Amino acid sequence: MNLSKRTELRRLPDRGSHEWATITQILDAGFLAHVGFCLDSQPFVIPTLYGRDGEKLYLHGSGASRMLRELESGIPACVTVTLVDGLVLSRSAFDHSMNYRSIVAFGTAREVVDPEQKVKSLRVISEHLIAGRWAEVRGPSHKELKATRVLAFSIEEASSKVRSGPPLDDESDYGLPVWAGVLPLEVKSSPPIPDDKLVEGITLPDYVRRYDARLAGHIETGDFPNPE
């Protein structure tokens, strides 16, 4: 990546990094991005699912999506992903914080037009969200592919920021009679709810039963560790 002032680490630079390994770890742990772009001087920020393939992020949606229609024109865009790991409760109101992992990426997008590559791109998104699902479901029909727009967002440059650990209070505040510490937060799945119209005999797939491992960042495609 070629770095510029767009990804210069200014405030609290010790929490930031341009290391690609750190950036990909955060991208691979998340699946919901916010895409920012400007249209006629009006900023827009749209949440969307994504899948990563190397230094590209695949985005998809309806053929009528304004975001995808504008991005495919090659306008500059910004993609952010944030994972919240906990609330940091300090002894003073000012020093409260949050433990998090985040990335900010800049680049441009192009439409994926070739039908074969389009299917591969959709598979990347599906496997990123829930590995193992694509092999079991019916693939997209010709009509469905025509109704779906897929973009490949090329990451030109990116930075990450991570905050972890306990509160950082002023020395004079440590003696205050106030509880302080970290309230951990995590995304967890609840027991799956089967569709009423399931074919008889269909059982719950391992990749659904063990999805919390993916949310915790402990799972890769085809790897289903034993649940605790």
Summary of the structure (lengths in Angstrom):
residues: 228
radius of gyration: 20.6
end to end distance: 39.5
largest distance: 67.4
contacts: 602
relative contact order: 0.19
helix: 24%
strand: 33%
